[in-house]
Amino acid sequence: MLRIAGHLALGIVVVTALAACGDPAADVPSGSIVGPWQITAFADNGPLQPVLPGSSPTIEFLSDGSLAGFSGCNRFGASWTGGQSDLSITPLASTKMACVDEAAAAQEQSLLSAVSSATGWQTSSEGADLLGPNGEPAVRLIPAQP
């Protein structure tokens, strides 16, 4: 019986120690920016513009500090860190598939630029906004549908 209690105590110490390890996104409250999102609008040198119909861009912030997304033509990824409202995204890496038309290619470049510029985030009535350096919304997000 004493041996079982000792193993249980050791297990609790190990779990506590692992929980204290540096998770890059650990400061972000559960149910906030972490998770899959549908991108509905992005800033293109001015106010938010809706995404092209049928393009369905997405972004997912993973709790391990990575992010992955689809910009309408290509997939992209990066690392991120953040807290209650701040956000830092490493330079995005993207596949290099050709877009079907010029409008989709232009949207993709503007959208990737808007994501890259994000320095913060805030919740909105529909979901969340990634904020640019000026504090204005750069990308509008809604929770992704399963």
C-alpha positions in Angstrom: 0.0 0.0 0.0 2.9 2.4 0.9 4.5 1.6 -2.5 1.3 2.6 -4.4 1.1 5.9 -2.5 4.7 6.6 -3.3 4.1 5.9 -7.0 1.1 8.1 -6.9 3.0 11.0 -5.3 5.8 10.6 -7.9 3.2 10.7 -10.7 1.7 13.9 -9.3 5.2 15.5 -9.2 5.9 14.5 -12.8 2.6 15.8 -14.1 3.1 19.1 -12.2 6.6 19.5 -13.6 5.5 18.8 -17.2 2.6 21.3 -16.8 5.1 24.0 -15.9 7.2 23.4 -19.0 7.3 26.3 -21.5 4.3 26.0 -23.7 4.5 29.1 -26.1 0.8 29.6 -26.1 0.2 28.8 -22.4 -0.7 32.4 -21.6 -3.7 32.4 -24.0 -6.9 31.6 -22.3 -8.7 28.4 -23.4 -11.4 29.1 -26.0 -9.8 32.3 -27.2 -7.4 32.5 -30.2 -6.4 28.8 -30.0 -8.4 26.7 -32.5 -9.5 26.6 -36.1 -10.9 29.8 -37.7 -12.5 30.8 -41.0 -11.1 34.0 -42.4 -14.0 36.2 -43.5 -12.3 39.6 -44.2 -8.8 41.2 -44.3 -7.3 44.6 -44.5 -5.9 45.6 -47.9 -4.2 48.9 -47.4 -7.4 50.3 -45.8 -10.6 48.9 -44.3 -11.5 45.2 -44.1 -12.5 43.6 -47.4 -14.5 40.4 -47.6 -12.8 37.4 -48.9 -13.7 36.3 -52.5 -16.7 34.0 -52.6 -15.7 30.3 -52.7 -12.1 31.0 -51.6 -12.6 29.8 -48.0 -9.3 30.8 -46.3 -8.6 29.4 -42.9 -6.1 29.7 -40.0 -5.6 27.5 -37.0 -3.7 28.5 -33.9 -2.4 25.4 -32.2 -1.6 25.3 -28.5 1.9 24.1 -29.3 2.8 27.5 -30.7 2.4 26.6 -34.4 -0.2 27.8 -36.8 -1.4 26.5 -40.2 -3.8 27.9 -42.7 -5.1 28.0 -46.3 -5.0 31.3 -48.1 -7.3 30.4 -50.9 -4.6 29.0 -53.2 -1.8 27.8 -50.9 -1.2 26.4 -47.5 0.9 28.4 -45.0 2.4 27.9 -41.6 4.4 29.7 -38.9 5.0 29.8 -35.2 3.2 32.2 -32.8 3.3 33.4 -29.3 0.7 35.4 -27.5 -1.1 36.4 -24.3 -4.3 38.0 -23.3 -4.3 40.3 -26.4 -0.8 40.3 -27.8 0.4 38.2 -30.7 3.7 37.6 -32.5 3.9 35.5 -35.7 7.1 34.4 -37.2 7.5 34.9 -41.0 5.0 32.7 -42.8 6.1 29.8 -45.0 3.8 29.0 -47.9 3.4 26.5 -50.7 3.8 28.0 -54.2 0.9 26.7 -56.2 -0.5 29.0 -58.9 -3.9 30.7 -58.2 -6.6 30.2 -60.8 -7.0 33.9 -61.5 -5.5 37.3 -60.8 -8.2 38.2 -58.2 -7.4 35.1 -56.1 -3.6 35.7 -56.4 -4.1 39.3 -55.3 -6.3 38.3 -52.4 -3.7 35.7 -51.3 -0.9 38.2 -51.2 -2.9 40.7 -49.3 -4.3 38.2 -46.9 -0.8 36.7 -46.1 0.5 40.2 -45.6 -2.4 41.0 -43.2 -1.8 37.8 -41.2 1.9 38.6 -41.0 1.3 42.1 -39.8 -0.8 40.9 -36.8 0.6 42.1 -33.4 -2.5 41.5 -31.3 -6.0 40.0 -31.2 -9.4 40.7 -29.7 -12.7 39.0 -29.6 -15.5 40.4 -31.6 -19.3 39.7 -31.6 -18.8 37.1 -34.3 -15.4 35.6 -33.4 -12.1 37.4 -33.2 -10.0 40.0 -35.0 -6.2 39.9 -35.6 -5.0 43.4 -35.1 -2.3 45.2 -37.1 0.4 47.4 -35.6 -1.9 50.4 -35.6 -4.5 48.4 -33.4 -7.0 48.3 -36.3 -8.5 44.9 -37.4 -6.2 43.3 -40.0 -8.0 39.9 -40.3 -11.5 39.0 -39.2 -12.1 35.4 -38.0 -15.2 33.3 -37.2 -15.0 29.9 -35.6 -14.5 27.2 -38.3 -17.4 24.8 -38.8 -16.5 21.1 -38.2 
